[in-house]
Amino acid sequence: MLVACNNDNLPEGILNQQQMVNFLHEAYLLEGYCAIETRYNFDSLTPEMIYAYDDIIAAQGITREQVEASLAYYVSQPEEYSAIHEAVAASLEDQK
């Protein structure tokens, strides 16, 4: 499902592609729920969303720092970032 990637070559502290898919899957579900609850009338993270993100992070055994560093890393790797988002879209479609 993901582009072949040698996770051994990732910089220290960077989540592998599957970890990113898992995190983003849950984060996008949260964002969708919040959008519905606020009728798409929000422009920043609410305290509730921040706590919910923290719950997702804790449940996955990762840290906020890893998420932030990983997002920055994958944005600089467009092919990998695209593959991650394709896998997230597929997992959300499967769940639907």
C-alpha distances in whole Angstrom, upper triangle without the diagonal:
4,7,9,11,14,15,18,19,19,22,24,23,20,17,14,11,10,13,13,11,13,16,15,15,18,20,19,20,23,24,24,26,28,28,29,32,33,33,31,34,33,33,32,31,33,34,33,29,30,30,27,25,27,26,23,23,25,23,20,23,22,25,26,26,23,21,24,23,19,19,22,20,17,19,21,17,16,13,12,13,12,8,9,11,9,6,10,11,9,10,13,14,13,16,18
4,6,8,11,12,15,16,15,19,20,20,16,14,11,7,8,12,11,9,12,15,14,14,18,19,18,20,23,23,24,26,28,28,30,32,33,33,31,34,32,31,31,29,32,33,32,28,28,29,27,24,26,26,22,21,24,23,19,21,20,23,23,23,20,19,21,20,16,16,19,17,13,16,17,14,13,10,8,10,10,6,7,9,8,6,10,12,11,12,15,16,15,18,20
4,6,10,11,15,14,14,18,20,20,17,15,12,9,11,14,13,12,15,17,17,17,21,21,21,23,26,26,26,29,31,30,32,35,36,36,33,36,34,33,32,31,34,35,34,31,30,32,29,26,28,28,25,24,27,25,22,24,22,24,25,24,21,20,21,20,17,17,19,16,13,15,16,12,12,8,7,10,9,6,8,11,10,9,13,14,14,15,18,19,19,21,23
4,7,9,12,12,13,17,19,20,17,15,11,10,11,14,15,14,17,19,19,20,23,24,24,26,28,28,29,32,33,34,35,38,39,39,36,39,37,36,35,34,36,37,36,33,32,33,31,28,29,30,26,25,27,26,23,24,23,25,26,25,21,21,23,21,17,19,20,17,14,17,17,13,14,11,9,12,13,10,11,14,14,12,16,18,17,18,21,22,21,24,26
4,6,9,9,9,13,15,16,13,12,9,8,10,13,13,14,16,18,18,19,22,23,23,26,28,28,29,32,33,33,35,37,38,39,36,38,36,35,34,32,35,36,35,31,31,32,30,27,27,28,25,23,25,25,21,22,20,22,23,22,18,18,20,18,15,16,17,14,12,15,15,12,13,11,8,12,13,10,11,15,15,14,16,19,18,19,22,23,23,25,27
4,5,6,8,11,13,15,13,12,9,10,12,14,15,16,18,19,20,22,24,25,26,28,30,30,32,34,35,36,38,40,40,41,39,41,38,37,35,34,36,37,36,33,32,33,31,28,28,29,25,23,25,25,21,21,20,22,23,22,18,19,21,18,15,18,18,15,14,17,16,13,16,14,11,14,16,14,14,18,18,17,19,22,22,22,25,26,26,27,30
4,5,5,9,10,12,9,9,6,8,10,11,12,14,15,17,18,20,22,22,24,26,27,28,30,32,33,34,36,37,38,39,37,39,36,35,33,31,34,34,33,30,28,29,28,24,25,25,22,20,22,22,18,18,16,18,20,18,15,16,18,15,12,15,16,13,13,16,16,13,16,15,11,14,16,14,13,17,18,16,18,21,21,21,23,26,25,26,29
4,6,8,9,12,11,11,9,12,13,14,15,17,19,20,21,23,25,25,27,29,30,31,33,35,36,37,39,41,41,43,40,42,39,38,35,34,36,36,35,32,31,31,30,27,27,27,25,22,23,24,20,19,18,19,21,19,16,18,19,17,15,18,18,15,15,19,18,16,19,18,15,17,20,18,17,21,22,20,22,25,25,24,27,29,29,30,33
4,6,9,11,10,11,10,12,15,15,16,18,20,20,21,24,26,26,27,30,31,31,33,35,36,37,39,41,41,42,39,41,38,37,35,33,36,36,36,33,31,32,31,27,27,28,26,23,25,25,22,21,19,20,21,19,16,17,18,15,13,16,16,13,13,17,15,13,16,16,13,16,18,17,17,20,22,20,22,25,25,25,28,30,30,31,34
4,6,8,6,8,7,10,13,13,13,16,17,17,18,21,23,22,24,27,27,28,30,32,32,33,36,37,38,39,36,38,35,33,31,29,32,32,32,29,27,28,27,24,24,25,22,20,22,22,19,18,16,16,18,15,12,14,15,12,10,13,13,9,10,14,13,11,15,15,12,14,17,16,15,18,20,19,20,23,24,23,26,28,28,29,32
4,6,6,9,10,13,15,14,14,18,19,18,20,23,24,23,25,28,28,28,31,33,33,34,37,38,38,39,37,38,34,32,30,29,31,31,31,29,26,28,27,23,23,25,23,20,21,23,19,18,15,15,16,13,11,13,13,10,9,13,12,9,11,14,13,13,16,17,14,15,19,18,17,20,23,22,22,25,26,26,28,31,31,31,34
4,6,9,10,14,16,14,15,18,19,18,20,23,23,23,25,28,28,28,31,33,32,34,37,37,38,39,37,38,35,33,30,28,30,30,30,28,25,26,26,22,21,23,21,18,19,21,18,16,13,13,15,12,9,12,13,10,10,14,13,11,13,16,16,16,19,20,17,18,21,21,19,22,24,23,23,27,28,26,28,31,31,31,34
4,6,9,13,14,12,12,16,16,15,17,20,20,19,22,25,24,25,28,29,29,31,33,34,34,36,34,34,31,30,27,25,27,26,26,24,21,22,22,18,17,19,18,14,16,17,14,13,10,9,11,8,6,9,10,7,8,11,12,10,13,15,16,16,19,20,17,17,20,20,17,20,23,21,21,25,26,24,26,29,29,29,32
4,6,9,11,9,9,13,14,13,14,17,18,17,20,22,22,23,26,27,27,29,31,32,33,34,32,33,30,28,25,24,26,26,26,23,21,22,21,18,18,19,17,14,16,17,14,13,10,10,11,9,6,8,9,6,5,9,9,8,9,12,13,13,15,16,13,13,17,16,14,17,19,18,18,21,23,21,23,26,26,26,29
4,7,8,6,6,10,10,10,12,14,15,15,17,20,20,21,23,25,25,27,29,30,31,32,30,31,29,27,25,23,25,25,25,22,20,21,19,16,16,17,14,12,14,15,11,11,8,10,11,10,7,7,10,9,6,9,11,9,10,13,14,13,16,16,12,12,15,14,12,14,17,15,15,18,19,18,20,23,23,23,26
4,6,5,6,9,10,11,12,14,16,16,18,20,21,22,24,26,27,28,30,32,32,34,31,33,31,29,27,25,28,28,27,24,23,24,22,19,19,20,16,14,17,16,13,13,11,13,15,14,10,11,13,12,8,11,13,11,10,13,14,13,15,14,10,11,14,12,10,13,15,13,14,17,18,16,19,22,21,22,25
4,5,5,6,9,10,10,12,14,15,16,18,20,20,22,24,25,26,28,30,31,32,29,31,29,28,27,25,27,28,27,24,23,24,22,19,20,20,17,15,18,17,14,15,13,15,16,16,13,12,14,13,9,11,13,11,9,12,14,11,13,12,8,9,11,9,6,10,11,9,10,14,14,13,16,18,18,19,22
4,5,5,6,9,10,10,13,14,15,17,19,20,21,23,24,25,27,29,30,31,29,31,29,29,27,25,27,27,26,23,22,23,20,18,19,18,15,14,16,15,12,13,13,15,17,17,14,13,16,15,12,13,16,15,12,16,17,15,16,15,11,11,13,10,8,11,12,9,9,13,13,11,14,16,16,16,19
4,5,5,6,9,10,11,12,14,16,17,18,20,21,23,24,26,27,29,30,28,30,27,27,25,22,25,24,23,20,19,20,18,15,15,15,12,11,13,12,8,10,9,12,13,14,10,9,13,13,10,11,15,14,12,15,17,16,17,17,13,13,15,13,10,12,14,11,11,15,15,13,15,18,18,17,20
4,5,5,6,8,10,10,12,14,15,16,18,20,21,22,24,25,26,27,25,27,25,24,22,20,22,23,22,19,18,19,17,14,15,15,12,11,14,14,10,12,10,12,12,13,10,8,11,11,8,8,12,11,9,12,14,13,14,14,11,9,12,11,7,9,12,10,9,12,14,12,14,17,17,17,20
4,6,5,6,9,10,10,12,14,15,16,18,20,21,22,24,25,26,24,26,24,24,23,21,23,24,22,19,19,20,17,15,16,16,13,13,16,14,11,14,13,15,15,17,14,11,14,15,11,11,15,14,12,14,17,15,15,14,11,10,11,9,6,7,9,7,5,9,10,8,10,13,13,14,16
4,6,5,7,9,10,11,13,14,16,17,19,20,22,23,25,26,24,26,24,24,23,20,22,22,20,17,18,18,15,13,14,13,10,10,13,11,8,11,11,14,14,16,13,11,15,16,13,13,17,17,15,17,20,18,18,18,15,14,15,13,10,11,12,9,8,11,12,9,10,14,13,13,16
4,5,5,6,9,10,11,12,14,16,17,18,20,21,22,24,22,24,22,21,19,17,19,19,17,14,14,15,12,9,11,11,7,7,11,10,8,10,9,11,11,13,11,8,11,13,11,11,14,15,13,15,18,18,18,18,15,13,15,14,11,11,14,12,9,13,14,12,12,16,16,15,17
4,5,5,6,8,10,10,12,14,15,16,18,20,21,22,19,22,19,19,18,16,18,19,18,14,14,16,13,10,13,13,10,10,14,13,11,14,13,14,13,15,13,10,12,14,11,10,14,15,12,14,17,16,16,17,14,11,13,12,9,8,11,10,7,10,12,10,10,14,15,14,16
4,6,5,6,9,10,11,13,14,15,17,19,20,21,19,22,20,21,20,18,19,20,18,15,16,17,13,12,14,14,10,12,15,13,12,15,15,16,16,18,16,13,16,18,15,14,17,18,16,17,20,19,18,18,16,14,14,13,10,9,11,9,6,8,10,7,7,10,11,10,12
4,6,5,6,9,10,11,12,14,16,17,18,20,18,21,19,20,18,16,17,17,15,12,13,13,10,9,11,10,7,9,12,11,10,14,13,15,14,17,16,13,15,18,16,15,19,20,18,19,22,22,21,22,19,17,17,17,13,13,15,13,9,12,13,10,9,13,13,11,13
4,5,5,6,9,10,11,12,14,15,16,18,16,18,16,16,15,12,14,15,13,10,11,12,9,7,10,10,7,9,13,12,12,15,14,14,13,15,15,11,13,16,14,13,16,18,16,17,20,20,20,21,19,16,17,17,13,12,15,14,10,12,15,13,11,15,16,14,15
4,5,5,6,8,10,10,12,14,15,16,14,16,15,15,15,13,15,17,15,11,13,15,12,10,14,14,11,13,16,16,15,18,17,18,16,19,18,14,15,18,16,14,17,19,17,17,21,21,19,20,18,15,15,16,13,11,13,13,9,10,13,11,9,12,14,12,13
4,5,5,6,9,10,11,12,14,15,14,17,16,17,16,14,15,17,14,11,14,14,11,11,14,13,11,14,16,15,15,18,18,19,18,21,20,17,18,21,19,17,21,23,20,21,24,24,23,23,21,19,19,19,16,14,15,14,11,11,13,11,8,11,13,10,11
4,5,5,6,9,10,10,12,14,13,15,13,15,14,11,12,13,10,8,10,11,8,8,12,11,9,12,15,14,15,18,17,18,16,19,19,16,17,21,19,17,21,23,21,21,25,25,24,25,23,20,21,21,18,16,18,17,14,14,17,15,12,15,17,14,14
4,5,5,6,9,10,10,12,10,12,10,12,11,10,11,13,11,8,11,13,10,10,13,14,12,15,17,17,17,20,19,19,17,20,20,16,17,20,19,17,20,22,20,20,23,24,23,24,22,19,19,20,18,15,18,18,14,14,17,16,13,16,18,16,15
4,5,5,6,9,10,10,9,12,12,13,14,13,14,16,14,11,14,16,13,13,17,16,15,17,20,19,20,23,22,22,20,23,23,19,20,23,22,19,22,24,22,22,26,26,24,25,24,20,20,21,18,16,17,17,14,13,16,15,11,14,16,14,13
4,5,5,6,9,10,10,12,12,14,14,13,13,15,12,10,14,14,11,13,16,15,14,17,19,18,20,23,22,23,21,24,24,21,22,25,24,22,25,27,25,25,29,29,27,28,27,24,23,24,21,19,20,20,16,16,18,17,13,16,17,15,14
4,5,5,6,8,8,9,9,11,11,10,9,12,9,8,11,13,10,12,15,15,15,17,20,19,21,23,23,22,20,23,24,20,21,24,24,21,24,27,25,24,28,29,28,29,28,24,24,25,23,20,22,22,18,18,21,19,16,19,21,18,17
4,6,5,6,4,7,7,10,11,11,11,14,13,11,14,16,14,15,18,18,18,20,23,22,23,26,25,25,22,25,25,22,22,26,25,22,24,27,25,24,28,29,27,28,27,24,24,25,22,20,22,22,18,18,21,20,16,18,21,19,17
4,5,5,6,9,10,13,15,14,14,17,14,13,17,18,16,17,20,20,19,22,24,24,25,28,27,27,25,28,28,25,25,29,28,25,28,30,28,27,31,31,30,31,30,26,26,27,25,22,23,23,20,19,21,20,17,18,20,18,16
4,6,8,9,10,13,14,13,12,14,12,12,15,16,14,16,19,19,19,22,24,23,25,28,27,27,25,28,28,25,26,29,29,26,29,31,30,29,33,33,32,33,32,29,28,30,27,24,26,26,22,22,24,23,19,21,23,20,19
4,5,5,7,10,12,12,11,14,12,12,15,17,15,17,20,20,20,23,25,25,26,29,28,27,25,28,29,25,25,29,29,26,28,31,30,28,32,33,32,33,32,29,29,30,28,25,27,27,24,23,26,25,21,23,25,23,21
4,5,8,12,14,15,14,17,16,15,18,20,18,20,23,23,23,25,28,27,29,31,31,30,27,30,31,27,27,31,30,27,29,32,30,29,33,34,32,33,32,29,28,30,28,25,26,27,24,22,25,25,21,22,25,23,21
4,6,9,11,12,13,17,16,14,17,19,18,18,22,22,22,24,27,27,27,30,29,28,25,28,28,25,25,28,27,24,26,29,27,26,29,30,28,30,29,26,25,27,25,22,24,25,22,20,24,23,20,21,24,22,20
4,7,10,11,12,15,15,14,17,19,18,19,22,23,23,25,28,28,29,31,30,29,26,28,29,26,25,28,28,25,27,30,29,27,30,32,30,32,32,28,28,30,28,25,27,28,24,24,27,26,23,25,28,26,24
4,6,8,8,12,12,11,14,16,16,16,19,21,20,22,25,26,26,28,27,25,22,25,26,22,22,25,25,22,24,27,26,24,28,29,28,30,30,26,26,28,26,23,26,27,23,23,26,26,22,25,27,25,24
4,7,9,13,14,12,14,17,17,16,19,21,21,22,25,26,26,28,26,24,21,23,24,21,20,23,23,20,21,25,24,22,25,27,26,29,28,24,25,27,25,22,25,26,23,23,27,26,23,26,29,27,26
4,6,10,11,9,10,14,14,13,16,18,18,19,22,23,24,25,23,21,18,20,21,18,17,20,21,18,19,23,23,21,24,26,26,28,27,23,25,27,24,22,25,26,23,23,27,26,23,26,29,27,26
4,7,8,6,6,10,10,10,12,15,15,16,18,20,21,22,20,18,15,17,19,16,15,19,20,17,19,22,22,21,24,26,26,28,26,23,24,26,23,21,25,25,21,22,26,24,22,25,27,25,25
4,5,5,6,9,10,11,12,14,15,17,18,20,21,23,21,19,16,19,21,19,18,22,23,20,22,25,25,24,28,29,29,31,30,26,28,29,26,24,27,27,24,25,28,26,23,27,28,26,26
4,5,5,6,9,10,11,12,14,15,16,18,20,21,20,18,15,18,20,18,18,22,23,21,23,26,26,26,29,31,31,33,31,28,29,31,27,26,29,29,25,26,29,27,25,28,30,27,27
4,5,5,6,9,10,10,12,14,15,16,19,20,19,18,16,19,21,18,19,23,23,22,24,27,27,26,30,31,31,33,30,27,29,30,26,25,28,27,23,24,27,25,22,26,27,24,24
4,5,5,6,8,10,10,12,14,15,17,18,17,16,14,17,18,15,16,20,20,18,21,23,23,23,26,27,27,29,27,24,25,26,22,21,24,23,20,21,24,22,19,23,24,22,22
4,5,5,6,9,10,10,12,14,15,17,15,13,11,14,16,13,14,17,18,17,19,22,22,22,25,26,27,29,26,23,25,26,23,22,25,24,21,23,25,23,21,25,26,24,25
4,5,5,6,9,10,10,12,14,15,15,13,12,15,17,15,16,19,20,19,21,24,24,24,28,29,29,31,28,25,27,28,24,24,27,25,22,24,26,24,22,26,26,23,25
4,5,5,6,9,10,10,12,14,14,14,12,16,17,14,16,19,19,18,21,23,23,23,27,27,28,29,26,23,25,25,22,21,24,22,19,21,23,20,18,22,23,20,21
4,5,5,6,9,10,11,12,11,11,9,12,13,10,12,15,15,14,17,19,19,20,23,24,24,26,23,20,22,22,19,18,21,20,17,19,21,19,18,21,22,20,21
4,5,5,6,8,10,11,10,9,8,11,12,11,12,16,16,16,18,20,21,22,24,25,26,28,25,22,25,25,21,21,24,22,19,22,24,21,20,24,25,22,24
4,5,5,6,9,10,10,11,11,14,15,13,15,18,18,18,21,23,22,24,27,27,28,29,26,24,26,25,21,21,24,22,19,22,23,20,19,23,23,20,22
4,6,5,6,9,9,10,10,14,13,11,14,16,15,16,19,20,19,21,24,24,25,25,22,20,22,22,18,18,20,18,15,18,20,16,16,20,20,17,19
4,6,5,6,5,6,7,10,9,8,11,14,13,14,17,18,18,19,22,22,24,24,21,19,22,21,17,18,21,19,16,20,21,18,18,22,22,20,22
4,5,5,6,7,9,12,12,11,14,16,16,17,20,21,21,23,26,26,27,28,24,23,25,24,21,22,24,22,19,23,24,21,21,25,24,22,24
4,6,8,10,12,15,14,13,17,18,17,18,22,22,22,24,27,26,27,28,24,23,25,24,20,21,23,20,18,21,22,18,19,22,21,19,22
4,6,9,11,13,11,11,15,16,14,16,19,19,19,21,24,23,24,24,21,20,22,21,17,18,20,18,16,19,20,17,17,21,20,18,21
4,7,10,12,10,11,15,15,15,17,19,19,20,22,24,24,26,26,22,21,24,23,19,21,23,20,19,22,23,20,21,25,24,22,25
4,7,8,7,8,11,12,11,13,16,16,16,19,21,21,23,23,20,19,22,21,17,19,22,20,18,22,23,20,21,25,24,23,26
4,5,5,6,9,10,11,12,14,15,16,18,20,21,23,24,21,19,23,22,19,20,23,22,20,23,25,22,23,27,27,25,28
4,5,5,6,9,10,11,12,14,15,17,19,20,22,23,20,18,22,22,18,19,23,21,19,22,24,22,22,26,27,25,27
4,5,5,6,8,10,11,12,14,15,17,18,21,23,20,18,22,22,19,20,24,23,21,24,26,24,25,28,29,28,30
4,6,5,6,8,10,10,12,14,15,16,19,20,17,16,19,19,16,18,21,20,18,22,24,22,23,26,27,26,28
4,6,5,6,9,10,10,12,14,15,17,18,15,13,17,17,14,15,18,17,15,19,21,19,20,23,24,23,25
4,5,5,6,9,10,11,13,15,16,19,16,14,17,18,15,16,20,19,18,20,23,22,22,25,26,26,27
4,6,5,6,9,10,11,13,15,17,15,13,17,18,15,17,20,20,19,22,24,23,24,27,28,27,29
4,5,5,6,8,10,10,13,14,11,10,14,14,12,14,17,16,15,19,20,20,21,24,25,24,27
4,5,5,6,9,10,11,13,11,9,12,13,11,12,15,15,14,17,19,19,19,22,24,23,25
4,6,5,7,9,11,14,12,10,14,15,13,14,18,18,17,20,22,22,23,26,27,27,29
4,6,5,7,10,12,10,9,13,14,12,14,17,17,17,20,22,22,23,26,27,27,29
4,5,5,7,9,7,5,9,10,9,11,13,14,14,17,19,19,20,22,24,24,26
4,5,6,9,8,6,9,11,11,11,14,16,15,17,20,20,21,23,25,26,27
4,6,9,9,8,11,13,13,14,17,18,18,20,22,23,24,26,28,29,30
4,6,6,6,9,10,11,12,14,16,16,18,20,21,22,24,26,27,29
4,6,5,6,8,10,10,12,14,15,16,18,20,21,22,24,26,27
4,5,5,6,9,10,11,12,14,15,17,18,20,21,23,24,26
4,5,5,6,9,10,11,12,14,15,16,18,20,21,23,24
4,5,5,6,9,10,11,12,14,15,17,18,20,21,23
4,5,5,6,9,10,10,12,14,15,16,18,20,21
4,5,5,6,9,10,11,12,14,15,16,18,20
4,5,5,6,9,10,11,12,14,15,16,18
4,5,5,6,8,10,10,12,14,15,16
4,5,5,6,9,10,11,12,14,15
4,5,5,6,9,10,10,12,14
4,5,5,6,8,10,11,12
4,6,5,6,9,10,10
4,5,5,6,9,10
4,5,5,6,9
4,5,5,6
4,5,5
4,5
4
